[in-house]
Amino acid sequence: MFTGIITHIGHITHVTPLGAGPQHGVRLGVQAAPDYLADVALGDSIAIQGACMTVTTLDGGQGVFTVDVSAESLARTVGLDAPGAVNLEKALRATDRLGGHIVSGHVDGVGTVLGLTPVGESWRLEVLAPPSLARYLAYKGSITVNGVSLTVNQVHDRPDGCAVSINLIPHTVRHTTLGTLAAGRRVNLEVDMIARYVERMLALGVLAAPA
């Protein structure tokens, strides 16, 4: 479990195929600051670009760890198949502050950036979410973009999906990879977990008023 508060920007340094066929995944080598991994152990969970991964090897002194990404995960995410900067967040401890919102690290879909434009001291990020996620997106609701917990400021339903507008403060731009986004880039999206439970209860009639 995570909060969507990015704690470090790491770098995927190499991508090694785990087999020759499309059914095989890849092994990622990730470089982080050595002190960032001081409390990390083999088997721990770290979210990379919003996707929960398991640490499979660890060299804390060098700040290097690896994760194995399955073919299924590769098919449902972006940014985990090539070298580059990535948002990192270590798994939530029970005693930690919940500074963002409850994030599972399970990517629900891939969206497309419509634009990133400066507005005063901040930036407006506009993302087109796939139609299947539209029902979970609401004004002032929460969404996770590449692992970052954000608040939806505007929602606009379109035939090709749901366009959401999000404000990025300077701190978020400096301390995550979101500042490098541009129109046309694809991003990992995770919707609010509570919205999913509400939908399920409504579907089963659990929240219906008694006759």
C-alpha positions as CSV (number, residue, x, y, z in Angstrom):
1,M,0.0,0.0,0.0
2,F,1.2,3.5,-0.8
3,T,0.2,7.2,-0.5
4,G,1.1,8.6,-3.9
5,I,3.7,10.9,-2.2
6,I,6.9,10.4,-4.3
7,T,9.9,10.1,-2.0
8,H,12.7,9.8,-4.7
9,I,13.4,10.0,-8.4
10,G,15.4,7.0,-9.5
11,H,16.7,5.9,-12.9
12,I,16.1,2.7,-14.8
13,T,19.6,1.9,-15.9
14,H,19.1,-1.3,-17.8
15,V,16.3,-3.5,-19.1
16,T,17.0,-7.2,-19.4
17,P,14.5,-9.6,-21.2
18,L,13.7,-12.6,-19.1
19,G,13.0,-14.7,-22.2
20,A,12.7,-14.5,-26.0
21,G,8.9,-14.7,-26.4
22,P,6.1,-12.2,-25.8
23,Q,5.0,-14.1,-22.8
24,H,8.2,-13.2,-20.9
25,G,8.8,-10.1,-18.9
26,V,11.9,-8.1,-18.1
27,R,14.3,-7.4,-15.2
28,L,14.9,-3.7,-14.5
29,G,18.0,-2.4,-12.8
30,V,17.2,0.8,-10.9
31,Q,19.7,3.3,-9.5
32,A,18.7,5.3,-6.5
33,A,20.6,7.2,-3.8
34,P,22.3,4.7,-1.4
35,D,20.7,6.3,1.7
36,Y,17.3,5.9,0.1
37,L,17.7,2.1,0.2
38,A,19.0,2.1,3.8
39,D,15.7,0.6,5.2
40,V,14.9,-1.5,2.2
41,A,15.2,-5.3,2.2
42,L,14.9,-8.1,-0.3
43,G,11.2,-8.8,-1.0
44,D,10.1,-5.3,-0.1
45,S,7.6,-3.4,-2.3
46,I,8.5,-0.2,-4.1
47,A,6.2,1.6,-6.5
48,I,7.9,2.5,-9.8
49,Q,5.9,5.0,-11.9
50,G,2.9,4.0,-9.8
51,A,3.3,0.3,-10.3
52,C,4.0,-1.9,-7.2
53,M,7.1,-4.0,-7.7
54,T,9.1,-6.4,-5.6
55,V,12.8,-5.9,-4.9
56,T,14.6,-9.0,-6.2
57,T,18.2,-8.1,-5.7
58,L,19.7,-5.3,-3.7
59,D,23.1,-3.5,-3.4
60,G,22.3,-0.8,-0.8
61,G,25.9,0.4,-0.8
62,Q,25.7,1.3,-4.4
63,G,22.0,2.4,-4.4
64,V,21.0,-0.3,-6.9
65,F,18.1,-2.7,-6.9
66,T,16.3,-4.9,-9.4
67,V,12.7,-5.8,-10.0
68,D,11.1,-8.3,-12.3
69,V,8.2,-7.0,-14.4
70,S,5.9,-9.6,-15.9
71,A,4.6,-9.5,-19.5
72,E,1.1,-8.8,-18.0
73,S,2.4,-5.7,-16.2
74,L,4.3,-4.5,-19.3
75,A,1.1,-4.8,-21.3
76,R,-0.9,-2.6,-18.8
77,T,1.7,0.1,-17.9
78,V,4.1,2.5,-19.6
79,G,7.5,3.6,-18.6
80,L,8.8,0.3,-17.4
81,D,10.4,-1.0,-20.6
82,A,13.2,1.5,-21.2
83,P,15.9,3.4,-19.3
84,G,15.0,6.7,-17.9
85,A,13.9,8.7,-14.8
86,V,11.1,7.1,-12.7
87,N,9.1,8.1,-9.6
88,L,9.8,5.9,-6.6
89,E,7.8,5.4,-3.4
90,K,8.5,2.8,-0.7
91,A,5.6,0.9,0.8
92,L,3.5,2.6,3.5
93,R,4.2,1.8,7.1
94,A,1.3,1.6,9.5
95,T,2.8,4.5,11.5
96,D,3.3,6.8,8.5
97,R,1.3,9.9,7.7
98,L,-1.2,9.4,4.9
99,G,-0.2,12.6,3.0
100,G,-1.8,11.7,-0.3
101,H,-4.6,9.1,-0.6
102,I,-4.8,5.3,-0.4
103,V,-2.9,3.9,-3.4
104,S,-2.6,0.2,-4.2
105,G,0.1,0.4,-6.8
106,H,-2.1,-1.5,-9.3
107,V,-2.3,0.6,-12.5
108,D,-6.0,0.8,-13.7
109,G,-5.2,2.1,-17.2
110,V,-3.0,4.2,-19.4
111,G,-3.9,7.8,-20.2
112,T,-2.6,10.3,-22.7
113,V,-1.2,13.8,-21.8
114,L,-3.2,16.5,-23.6
115,G,-1.0,19.3,-22.3
116,L,1.2,20.7,-19.6
117,T,1.0,24.5,-19.4
118,P,2.2,27.1,-16.9
119,V,-0.4,28.9,-14.9
120,G,1.1,31.5,-12.6
121,E,3.6,29.8,-10.4
122,S,2.0,26.4,-11.0
123,W,1.3,24.1,-14.0
124,R,-1.9,22.7,-15.5
125,L,-1.7,19.1,-16.4
126,E,-4.4,17.8,-18.7
127,V,-4.8,14.0,-19.2
128,L,-7.2,12.0,-21.2
129,A,-8.2,8.9,-19.3
130,P,-9.7,5.8,-21.1
131,P,-13.5,5.6,-21.2
132,S,-13.5,2.6,-18.8
133,L,-12.1,4.9,-16.0
134,A,-14.5,7.9,-16.5
135,R,-17.0,6.8,-13.9
136,Y,-14.4,6.8,-11.2
137,L,-13.2,10.4,-11.9
138,A,-14.9,13.3,-10.1
139,Y,-14.4,17.0,-9.3
140,K,-12.0,17.3,-6.3
141,G,-11.6,13.5,-6.3
142,S,-8.2,11.8,-6.3
143,I,-6.2,10.3,-9.1
144,T,-2.7,8.8,-9.3
145,V,-0.6,9.8,-12.3
146,N,2.7,7.9,-12.7
147,G,2.5,7.2,-9.0
148,V,1.8,10.8,-7.9
149,S,-1.3,11.5,-5.8
150,L,-3.2,14.4,-7.3
151,T,-6.5,16.2,-7.1
152,V,-8.9,16.5,-10.0
153,N,-9.9,20.1,-10.7
154,Q,-12.0,19.7,-13.8
155,V,-13.7,16.7,-15.5
156,H,-14.9,16.7,-19.1
157,D,-16.4,13.6,-20.6
158,R,-15.7,13.1,-24.3
159,P,-16.5,10.3,-26.8
160,D,-12.9,9.1,-26.6
161,G,-12.6,9.2,-22.8
162,C,-12.6,11.5,-19.8
163,A,-10.3,14.6,-19.8
164,V,-9.2,15.7,-16.4
165,S,-7.4,18.9,-15.4
166,I,-4.9,18.8,-12.5
167,N,-2.9,21.6,-10.9
168,L,0.8,20.9,-10.2
169,I,2.5,23.1,-7.6
170,P,6.2,23.9,-8.1
171,H,7.2,21.3,-5.4
172,T,5.5,18.5,-7.3
173,V,7.2,19.5,-10.6
174,R,10.6,19.7,-9.0
175,H,10.4,16.4,-7.0
176,T,8.7,14.1,-9.5
177,T,9.0,13.3,-13.2
178,L,5.7,15.0,-14.0
179,G,7.5,18.2,-15.1
180,T,9.0,16.4,-18.1
181,L,5.6,15.4,-19.5
182,A,4.4,16.8,-22.9
183,A,1.3,16.4,-25.1
184,G,1.1,12.9,-26.5
185,R,3.1,11.2,-23.7
186,R,1.3,8.2,-22.0
187,V,1.0,7.9,-18.3
188,N,0.0,5.3,-15.7
189,L,-3.3,6.0,-14.0
190,E,-4.8,4.6,-10.8
191,V,-8.3,5.7,-9.7
192,D,-9.4,6.2,-6.1
193,M,-9.8,2.8,-4.4
194,I,-12.9,4.0,-2.5
195,A,-14.7,4.8,-5.7
196,R,-14.2,1.2,-6.8
197,Y,-15.8,-0.2,-3.6
198,V,-18.7,2.2,-3.9
199,E,-19.3,1.1,-7.5
200,R,-19.3,-2.5,-6.4
201,M,-21.7,-2.0,-3.5
202,L,-24.1,0.0,-5.8
203,A,-24.0,-2.8,-8.4
204,L,-25.0,-5.4,-5.7
205,G,-27.6,-3.1,-4.3
206,V,-25.9,-2.9,-0.9
207,L,-26.4,0.9,-0.7
208,A,-30.0,0.8,-1.9
209,A,-32.6,2.2,0.5
210,P,-34.7,-0.5,2.3
211,A,-38.2,-1.0,0.9
